[in-house]
Amino acid sequence: MTMSDFPPGLILILGAFLLPLVTQSIRSILILGLPLLTLGLIWSVPDGSFAILPLLDYQLVFVRSDTLSRLFATVFSIMTFAGGLYALRQKRLLELVAVYVYAGSAVGVVYAGDLISLFIFWELMALASTLVLLSADGSASYRVSMRYFIVHALGGVLLMVGILAHIHDTGSTAFTAMSPSSFGTILILAGFLINAAAPPFSAWLSDAYPEASYTGTVFLSAFTTKAAVYALLRGFPGAEILIFFGLFMIFYGIIYALLENDMRRILVYSIVNQVGFMVTGIGIGTQMAQNGVAAHAFAHIIYKALLLMSAGSVLYMTGKRKCTDLGGLFQSMPITTACGIIGALSISAFPFTSGFISKSMIGQSAADESLMIVWFMMLAASAGVFLHAGIKFPWFVFFQKDSGLRPSDPPWNMQLAMILFSGLCIGLGIWPEYLYNLLPYPVAYEPYTVPHVVNMLQLLMFSGFAFFIMLPLMRRTLTISLDFDWLYRRVLPKVLKKIFSQIWATDHKLRQGFIVRLDQVLAFISRQNEGASGLLSRTNHVGSMVMWVSVILAAYLFLSFITH
Amino acid sequence: MIKDDPEKDARDDDMSGDEEKHWLVRPETVRWLWRGGLLMLVALVLADFFVHAHPYFQIDGTFGFYSWYGLVVCAAMVIFAKGLGIFLKRKDTYYDDE
């Protein structure tokens, strides 16, 4: 067995179980060291398939190393490192263990070369992320994590049935590009889409993620949806239906984020929005689009984690999460504010940030394919991202009215994690070639042309202008917005309750009726047989009984003869 | 819990007397920020005279396209969200009885 035969994800998964067993200082070393070790292994494994295990007639490939898996695993490891740094003070060991198993299984997913090992890590990811939610305090966490788990269990079942049907159809377990044309592949696509928070199962994300701890949400934002983006990119590039799913997600995220009051829920709605860009790109499916999706997933994980780290810092220092309770924090939290703004500019694809060099590739691919409506909608959505995340989040949390709160910046480790990711956001924006070199196809794209920069600035600045002149329309209110989860949290229980109470009522009625009838029949029989002359009270001779018994036995004997 | 009520805003404005406000939120700074911002917007629109993009389609090459498009679609999204909010918004204690 060589080093290549060790699945990189196992470093984090196995290492996670060491975390509760060691002292605080060794734990800190493990938290920071395990992701770096994973990163080292990822980059020392050459292209190819390793760690192949036979299972019945099939082969499990735990390590398929190529450009795409290496890219995703790299950003997952960097994310785990920075997230670990951010979470160094997290006292809940259950959460830390769950987070590292979760990150490791996400790496496992992107290295899985066949559908069965993909499924194994996919489900491990669902279990571990449920534990991350469960370990948060608050009375809501149990219910939230169960709702989250039920949706993912449904996704898992669809995926499993799809995989079995696909293996039955093709006789192969290999995880390669498919088209959603058979029963099996359609179910596989559905399973992937549920994890990508596509409609109609998008609400699990905004329902669950904001309920995790200040560190938990940072990790949750990175892995499940992006592992799904990877799976879609690997499995269904060019599947046209994804364009429709993607565009819906893009606008769904914007509209709901505009309505939202909880700062972390604003940011998780914008995960759906950003994943929508990626899903659209996968649907377009050209080499330019696939490069754009991969680059955007990489950039997105970093700036989204950065945004949630800055929101997490505010939560950690103030204990508050609603925009109506916050405001004016820039005065006492300058570093958190600056890092939050850098994240906000990156997600808005501001020139010289990571979002600018990645998202524009997806737009370019739509233009190359002459998808005019898609291109105009994505352009509108780019303006909308600046509106709902780029300005709304920093404005309502750090500026707007003065809440009177004067928390200081968070502890050094949290600041350092934010500064690291801010640096990456800007670094990738200034030197895009480092990211472009990691992409699956050769890149012939130059983001920094004068017209592109000027046009993007025009678009964004006028979106910002729209925000400030329409500020009165965006007054924060103490509200939530109904989402698809309303169907299974309110409508379905109500309908089921009604149906079951109806069933119980009918059942009760029928039984009552039956008992009454039975009483009547019994009473009738007993009335008929009253006294010594009745049917059941008559006396018979023993002789006649013996005769009937011998008749029955004779018939039995006769029958057994003719059946043989 | 701090409600977003007008009285609170008024109190904040009164406070400037005793406690010196942060320079960034003083009314004169805000006025300058508005002026600077508007000037920048005008400059960005005028930049279209000098920058000649290769439009992908027809309309995106016309004068001031990115500027008005950004403004209009954002206004449309805010208004659409506001309208949808009438049907979708509930008190944030809505699910608390679960």
Interface residues (C-beta under 8 A of the other chain):
Chain A: R143 F251 I254 I255 L258 L259 N261 D262 K322 T324 D325 G328 F330 Q331 A367 M372 W375 L379 A380 A383 G384 L387 F399 K401 D402 S403 G404 V450 P451 H452 V454 N455 M456 L457 Q458 L459 L460 M461 F462 S463 G464 F465 A466 F467 M470 L473 M474 R475 R476 T477 L478 T479 I480 S481 L482 D483 R489
Chain B: M1 I2 K3 D4 K8 D9 D12 H22 L24 V25 G37 M40 L41 L44 V45 A47 D48 V51 H52 A53 H54 Y56 F57 D60 G64 Y66 S67 W68 Y69 G70 L71 V73 C74 A75 M77 V78 I79 F80 A81 K82 L84 G85 F87 L88 K89 R90 K91 D92 Y94 Y95 E98
